[in-house]
Amino acid sequence: MSAAPLSALETAAALREGALDVHDLAAQTLEAAQGVGAQVGAFAHVLEDLTLRQADAVAERLRAARSASAREDLADAAPLLGVPLPIKDLTQIAGEPFEAGSLALQGNIAQVTDGVAESILAAGTLTIGKTSTPEFGMPCYTEPATGAPARTPWDLRRTAGGSSGGAAAAVAAGVVPLAHGSDGGGSVRIPAACCGILGLKPSRGLVSPGPHASEGMGLVTDGILARTARDLAAGLDIIAGPRPGDFVPPAAAPASFLTALEQAEAPGPLRIAVLREGLAADPEVHPAAIAGLERAGELLRGLGHELTQIPAPFTPQQWEAFMPLWTVGAATIDLPPEQEAQLLELTRWLREQGRGFSGVDLARAFGGVQALARRTLEELAPYDLVLTPALAGPPAFPQDLQLSDGGADFDAQRAFTPWTSSWNMLGTAAIAIPLHREEIDGIELPFGIQLGATGWGAEPLLLALAAQLEVLDPWPLVRAPQQP
């Protein structure tokens, strides 16, 4: 793979213009997935047969659109046609492996295709594979029981984050230009920050989980990881949209996020709150994470925005209203009793905690999270966005997070990711942007920032700001795996 590969949109344009052959692209990407992708633990499964069938279908569509006008029509109808875009192994594709990082599902083949995967496949992308995820997507690191762990290419000793760790590693290492992920407590933004790329968690209700999954309260949503803001917008266009039976009303959205981004004027002046205190925990924040926050603040002030430092709108103790929802969710995973012993310690601990809550406890938790979200959003209403570090420190060493005691493991995760999960509770969009880098023990590492929305439908604003920052203070697009 090239040291500076094409973006997703550049790749699609090159395919339409005949400057790039889709079969060559498929072969090169599959080779990279099995080479550099294996180095960073990006894929749970490489899907060669599916990808080659998809390449045949793309080639036929491109042959049918030989004229310039037809190519323009194709650019509008299928802007990512032929682009490699892998799908996380928490999302099902009928007839393909679906193991969710767990020995309890080892060898399982999906019987249905989930709605988000349907949308990605219908866009004419090349799936390449199912990206690695930790067991059932529970932790903020990607150490699956079924395969290789996901590592940030910046330092192969350190985690790629989770639970979309494989997706982030694949994008950051240059295997693919963008990838699908999902986010229930930061699972798109955490790995984006660990790997030095962009990661967007959309607003609640923007991306339907249907038809085979229920959104419940809507803490979890599908998202996109990419290296550029334009690719992020194009990926969001593919997955956004409601489906029949959704509990959560559709979020406000433009007809096309990419078109809105390309036509957008410079946003501002905006009122941006700066939050240094943790929300899920109150850890000691690494000086480089604070330096990243200050770097972002300086850039944003230079763009004419007004920044105001604020105290935490709630305490870690109040954040714990989230706990019954998360642990009961783990407890509801339908597994035969004999498979319980196959689960990892964290999963068993979460399930045990979840079984300890009654229906009344769960109802109170739903009410408690909603009340917390209402109060917080009312308090944040004077501001357009909230700026925080993405993480409390550099990409972590796995042994500092994956601990032998489930409760200690969960507490370590809270300390590492004290901001991200709060935006799942609030329901508004949030983005991780890889603005800062510093050397730690002689190795350069990424330190991202998070911009969290305070109101609904803020995706165009977040994308526009990311695009501005991308031009003003560019980040490395690809990182070759570094083995200290």
TIMARTI-137512 format. One record per residue (C-alpha): residue in three letters; x, y, z. Coordinates in steps of 0.5 Angstrom, whole numbers, padded with zeros to 4 digits, always signed. Layout:
<rs>
ALAXYZ...
</rs>
This chain:
<rs>
MET+0000+0000+0000SER+0002+0007-0001ALA+0005+0011+0004ALA+0000+0017+0002PRO-0006+0013+0000LEU-0012+0016-0004SER-0018+0018+0001ALA-0025+0014+0000LEU-0028+0019-0005GLU-0021+0020-0009THR-0021+0012-0009ALA-0029+0012-0012ALA-0027+0018-0017ALA-0021+0014-0020LEU-0025+0008-0021ARG-0030+0012-0024GLU-0025+0015-0029GLY-0022+0009-0030ALA-0015+0011-0027LEU-0016+0005-0022ASP-0018-0002-0023VAL-0023-0005-0018HIS-0020-0012-0019ASP-0013-0009-0017LEU-0016-0005-0012ALA-0019-0011-0008ALA-0013-0015-0009GLN-0009-0010-0006THR-0013-0009+0000LEU-0014-0016+0001GLU-0007-0017+0001ALA-0006-0011+0006ALA-0011-0014+0010GLN-0007-0020+0011GLY-0001-0017+0012VAL-0001-0010+0015GLY-0008-0011+0018ALA-0005-0018+0021GLN+0000-0014+0024VAL-0005-0009+0028GLY-0010-0014+0029ALA-0015-0011+0025PHE-0019-0016+0022ALA-0023-0022+0026HIS-0024-0025+0019VAL-0022-0023+0012LEU-0028-0024+0007GLU-0024-0026+0000ASP-0030-0029-0003LEU-0035-0024-0002THR-0030-0018-0004LEU-0028-0021-0010ARG-0036-0022-0012GLN-0037-0015-0010ALA-0031-0013-0014ASP-0034-0016-0020ALA-0041-0013-0019VAL-0038-0006-0018ALA-0034-0007-0025GLU-0040-0009-0029ARG-0043-0002-0026LEU-0037+0002-0028ARG-0038-0001-0035ALA-0045+0001-0036ALA-0043+0008-0034ARG-0038+0009-0039SER-0040+0016-0042ALA-0038+0022-0038SER-0045+0024-0036ALA-0047+0017-0034ARG-0040+0017-0029GLU-0043+0024-0026ASP-0050+0020-0025LEU-0046+0014-0022ALA-0042+0019-0017ASP-0049+0022-0015ALA-0052+0015-0014ALA-0046+0011-0011PRO-0041+0016-0009LEU-0037+0011-0005LEU-0038+0005-0011GLY-0032+0000-0010VAL-0029+0003-0004PRO-0026-0002+0001LEU-0031-0001+0007PRO-0030-0006+0013ILE-0036-0008+0018LYS-0035-0009+0025ASP-0036-0016+0028LEU-0042-0014+0032THR-0046-0013+0026GLN-0048-0019+0022ILE-0048-0021+0014ALA-0052-0027+0013GLY-0047-0033+0011GLU-0041-0030+0014PRO-0038-0031+0020PHE-0041-0027+0026GLU-0037-0029+0033ALA-0037-0022+0037GLY-0030-0023+0040SER-0033-0029+0044LEU-0031-0036+0044ALA-0039-0037+0046LEU-0040-0036+0038GLN-0034-0039+0035GLY-0035-0041+0029ASN-0042-0038+0028ILE-0045-0036+0022ALA-0050-0030+0021GLN-0057-0032+0019VAL-0059-0025+0017THR-0056-0018+0015ASP-0057-0013+0020GLY-0060-0006+0017VAL-0053-0002+0018ALA-0049-0008+0014GLU-0055-0008+0009SER-0054+0000+0007ILE-0046-0001+0007LEU-0047-0007+0002ALA-0052-0003-0002ALA-0048+0003-0003GLY-0043-0002-0007THR-0037-0002-0003LEU-0032-0008-0002THR-0033-0011+0005ILE-0026-0014+0005GLY-0027-0017+0012LYS-0030-0016+0019THR-0026-0012+0024SER-0024-0014+0031THR-0028-0013+0037PRO-0027-0015+0044GLU-0032-0020+0047PHE-0039-0017+0045GLY-0036-0010+0045MET-0036-0009+0052PRO-0029-0006+0054CYS-0025+0000+0051TYR-0020-0005+0049THR-0020-0010+0043GLU-0017-0016+0046PRO-0022-0021+0043ALA-0022-0029+0046THR-0023-0031+0038GLY-0017-0028+0035ALA-0011-0023+0035PRO-0012-0016+0039ALA-0012-0010+0036ARG-0006-0005+0037THR-0005+0002+0035PRO+0000+0002+0029TRP+0003+0008+0033ASP+0006+0003+0038LEU+0004-0004+0037ARG+0005-0005+0045ARG-0001-0001+0046THR-0008-0002+0045ALA-0012+0001+0039GLY-0018+0002+0044GLY-0025-0001+0043SER-0029-0003+0042SER-0028-0001+0034GLY-0021-0003+0035GLY-0020-0007+0029ALA-0024-0002+0025ALA-0019+0004+0027ALA-0013+0000+0026ALA-0015-0002+0019VAL-0016+0006+0018ALA-0010+0008+0021ALA-0005+0003+0018GLY-0007+0005+0011VAL-0011-0002+0010VAL-0018+0002+0008PRO-0020+0009+0008LEU-0026+0009+0012ALA-0029+0003+0017HIS-0036+0002+0020GLY-0036+0002+0028SER-0041+0002+0033ASP-0041+0006+0040GLY-0044+0005+0046GLY-0040+0009+0051GLY-0034+0011+0046SER-0033+0005+0042VAL-0032+0009+0036ARG-0028+0015+0039ILE-0024+0012+0044PRO-0020+0008+0038ALA-0020+0014+0034ALA-0016+0017+0039CYS-0012+0011+0040CYS-0010+0011+0033GLY-0010+0018+0031ILE-0016+0018+0026LEU-0023+0021+0026GLY-0029+0018+0029LEU-0036+0020+0029LYS-0042+0018+0034PRO-0048+0020+0031SER-0054+0023+0035ARG-0059+0018+0038GLY-0064+0016+0032LEU-0060+0018+0026VAL-0058+0011+0025SER-0063+0006+0025PRO-0061-0001+0028GLY-0066-0005+0025PRO-0069-0009+0023HIS-0066-0015+0027ALA-0064-0011+0033SER-0067-0006+0038GLU-0064+0000+0040GLY-0067+0000+0047MET-0066+0007+0050GLY-0061+0009+0044LEU-0054+0009+0048VAL-0051+0005+0042THR-0051+0007+0035ASP-0047+0006+0029GLY-0042+0011+0027ILE-0036+0012+0022LEU-0028+0012+0023ALA-0024+0016+0017ARG-0018+0020+0016THR-0021+0026+0013ALA-0028+0030+0014ARG-0030+0029+0007ASP-0030+0021+0008LEU-0033+0021+0015ALA-0039+0025+0012ALA-0039+0020+0006GLY-0039+0014+0010LEU-0045+0018+0015ASP-0049+0019+0009ILE-0049+0011+0007ILE-0051+0009+0014ALA-0056+0015+0016GLY-0063+0014+0016PRO-0069+0011+0020ARG-0073+0004+0019PRO-0080+0002+0021GLY-0081+0001+0028ASP-0075+0005+0031PHE-0077+0007+0038VAL-0073+0013+0037PRO-0075+0019+0033PRO-0071+0020+0027ALA-0066+0026+0028ALA-0066+0032+0024ALA-0061+0031+0018PRO-0059+0034+0011ALA-0061+0030+0005SER-0053+0029+0004PHE-0048+0030+0010LEU-0043+0031+0004THR-0046+0036+0000ALA-0048+0040+0006LEU-0040+0040+0008GLU-0038+0042+0001GLN-0043+0047+0001ALA-0042+0050+0008GLU-0039+0056+0010ALA-0034+0057+0016PRO-0038+0056+0022GLY-0038+0061+0027PRO-0037+0065+0032LEU-0039+0059+0036ARG-0039+0059+0044ILE-0035+0053+0046ALA-0035+0050+0053VAL-0028+0047+0055LEU-0029+0041+0060ARG-0022+0039+0064GLU-0026+0035+0069GLY-0028+0028+0068LEU-0035+0026+0068ALA-0035+0018+0069ALA-0029+0018+0073ASP-0024+0024+0076PRO-0017+0021+0074GLU-0011+0025+0074VAL-0010+0027+0066HIS-0004+0026+0063PRO+0000+0033+0061ALA+0000+0031+0054ALA-0008+0030+0054ILE-0008+0037+0057ALA-0003+0040+0052GLY-0008+0037+0046LEU-0014+0041+0049GLU-0010+0047+0050ARG-0008+0046+0042ALA-0015+0045+0040GLY-0017+0051+0044GLU-0012+0056+0041LEU-0014+0054+0034LEU-0021+0055+0035ARG-0020+0062+0038GLY-0016+0063+0032LEU-0022+0061+0028GLY-0026+0067+0032HIS-0030+0062+0037GLU-0031+0064+0044LEU-0028+0059+0049THR-0031+0058+0057GLN-0028+0054+0062ILE-0034+0050+0066PRO-0034+0045+0072ALA-0037+0038+0071PRO-0044+0038+0070PHE-0045+0032+0074THR-0040+0028+0079PRO-0038+0021+0077GLN-0043+0018+0083GLN-0048+0021+0079TRP-0046+0018+0072GLU-0047+0011+0075ALA-0054+0012+0074PHE-0051+0009+0067MET-0049+0003+0070PRO-0055-0002+0071LEU-0057+0000+0063TRP-0050-0003+0061THR-0050-0009+0066VAL-0057-0011+0065GLY-0055-0010+0057ALA-0049-0015+0058ALA-0054-0020+0062THR-0059-0020+0057ILE-0054-0023+0052ASP-0058-0030+0050LEU-0053-0036+0052PRO-0054-0043+0054PRO-0051-0044+0061GLU-0046-0048+0059GLN-0043-0043+0055GLU-0042-0038+0061ALA-0035-0041+0063GLN-0033-0039+0056LEU-0034-0032+0057LEU-0028-0027+0059GLU-0028-0024+0066LEU-0030-0017+0065THR-0036-0020+0061ARG-0038-0025+0067TRP-0037-0019+0072LEU-0042-0015+0068ARG-0047-0020+0067GLU-0047-0022+0074GLN-0048-0015+0076GLY-0054-0014+0071ARG-0057-0020+0074GLY-0057-0017+0081PHE-0062-0011+0079SER-0069-0012+0079GLY-0074-0009+0074VAL-0076-0003+0078ASP-0068-0002+0079LEU-0068-0002+0071ALA-0074+0003+0070ARG-0071+0008+0075ALA-0064+0007+0071PHE-0068+0009+0065GLY-0071+0015+0069GLY-0065+0017+0072VAL-0061+0017+0066GLN-0066+0021+0062ALA-0066+0026+0068LEU-0059+0027+0068ALA-0059+0028+0061ARG-0064+0033+0061ARG-0061+0037+0067THR-0054+0037+0063LEU-0057+0039+0057GLU-0060+0045+0060GLU-0054+0047+0063LEU-0050+0046+0057ALA-0055+0050+0053PRO-0051+0057+0053TYR-0046+0053+0049ASP-0046+0050+0042LEU-0041+0045+0043VAL-0036+0042+0049LEU-0029+0041+0048THR-0025+0036+0052PRO-0019+0031+0051ALA-0022+0025+0048LEU-0018+0020+0053ALA-0014+0021+0060GLY-0008+0019+0057PRO-0004+0016+0051PRO-0006+0009+0048ALA-0006+0005+0054PHE-0002-0002+0055PRO-0007-0007+0055GLN-0005-0010+0061ASP-0007-0003+0065LEU-0014-0004+0063GLN-0015-0012+0062LEU-0015-0014+0069SER-0016-0020+0073ASP-0022-0017+0077GLY-0028-0015+0073GLY-0030-0009+0078ALA-0022-0007+0077ASP-0022-0007+0070PHE-0029-0003+0069ASP-0026+0002+0074ALA-0019+0002+0070GLN-0023+0003+0064ARG-0027+0009+0067ALA-0021+0013+0069PHE-0018+0012+0062THR-0025+0014+0058PRO-0028+0019+0063TRP-0031+0023+0058THR-0034+0019+0052SER-0040+0015+0055SER-0043+0021+0058TRP-0045+0023+0050ASN-0048+0016+0050MET-0053+0018+0055LEU-0054+0025+0053GLY-0056+0022+0046THR-0052+0028+0042ALA-0047+0027+0037ALA-0039+0027+0039ILE-0033+0027+0035ALA-0026+0025+0036ILE-0021+0029+0032PRO-0013+0027+0032LEU-0010+0034+0033HIS-0004+0033+0038ARG+0002+0028+0038GLU+0007+0028+0043GLU+0013+0023+0045ILE+0013+0019+0051ASP+0019+0015+0052GLY+0022+0016+0045ILE+0015+0014+0041GLU+0011+0019+0038LEU+0003+0018+0040PRO-0003+0021+0038PHE-0007+0025+0043GLY-0014+0027+0041ILE-0020+0032+0043GLN-0027+0031+0043LEU-0032+0036+0041GLY-0039+0034+0044ALA-0045+0037+0041THR-0050+0040+0046GLY-0056+0040+0042TRP-0059+0035+0036GLY-0057+0035+0029ALA-0050+0038+0030GLU-0047+0033+0025PRO-0046+0038+0020LEU-0043+0043+0025LEU-0038+0038+0028LEU-0036+0036+0021ALA-0035+0043+0018LEU-0030+0044+0024ALA-0027+0038+0023ALA-0025+0040+0016GLN-0023+0047+0018LEU-0018+0044+0023GLU-0016+0039+0018VAL-0014+0044+0014LEU-0011+0049+0019ASP-0007+0043+0023PRO-0006+0037+0019TRP-0005+0030+0022PRO-0001+0024+0019LEU-0006+0020+0015VAL-0003+0014+0015ARG+0002+0011+0021ALA+0006+0005+0019PRO+0006+0000+0025GLN+0012+0002+0030GLN+0015-0004+0034PRO+0019-0001+0039
</rs>
